[in-house]
């Protein structure tokens, strides 16, 4: 949620749910490519770190 609020700060907050799914999809790709790490499966409320 923090990332979405920062990235989409000029976007209507009603769209933040959809924006969050887009951010999650990008993070899932980065995890799959070994560029980002998370504990367990990537999740909307997960904690992500550089790999």
C-alpha positions as CSV (number, residue, x, y, z in Angstrom):
1,X,0.0,0.0,0.0
2,X,2.8,2.4,0.8
3,X,4.4,1.8,-2.6
4,X,1.1,2.4,-4.4
5,X,0.5,5.6,-2.5
6,X,3.9,6.9,-3.4
7,X,3.9,5.8,-7.0
8,X,0.4,6.8,-7.7
9,X,0.1,9.9,-5.5
10,X,-1.5,12.0,-8.2
11,X,-4.0,9.3,-9.0
12,X,-7.5,9.1,-7.6
13,X,-7.3,6.9,-4.5
14,X,-10.3,4.9,-5.7
15,X,-8.0,3.5,-8.4
16,X,-5.3,2.4,-5.9
17,X,-6.7,-1.1,-5.6
18,X,-6.2,-1.8,-9.4
19,X,-2.8,0.0,-9.3
20,X,-1.8,-2.2,-6.4
21,X,-2.5,-5.3,-8.6
22,X,-0.3,-3.8,-11.3
23,X,2.5,-3.2,-8.9
24,X,2.2,-6.7,-7.5
25,X,2.4,-8.2,-11.1
26,X,5.7,-6.2,-11.7
27,X,7.0,-7.4,-8.3
28,X,6.1,-11.0,-9.2
29,X,8.1,-10.7,-12.4
30,X,11.1,-9.2,-10.6
31,X,11.0,-12.1,-8.0
32,X,10.8,-14.6,-10.8
33,X,13.9,-13.0,-12.5
34,X,15.8,-13.1,-9.2
35,X,16.0,-9.3,-8.9
36,X,13.7,-9.0,-5.9
37,X,13.2,-11.3,-2.9
38,X,10.2,-11.9,-0.6
39,X,9.5,-14.5,2.0
40,X,7.1,-17.0,0.6
41,X,4.9,-16.3,-2.4
42,X,4.6,-12.7,-3.6
43,X,1.5,-11.2,-2.0
44,X,-0.2,-7.8,-2.0
45,X,0.9,-7.2,1.6
46,X,4.3,-8.8,1.3
47,X,7.6,-7.4,2.1
48,X,10.0,-7.1,-0.8
49,X,13.7,-6.5,-0.8
50,X,16.5,-6.3,-3.4
51,X,17.9,-9.8,-4.1
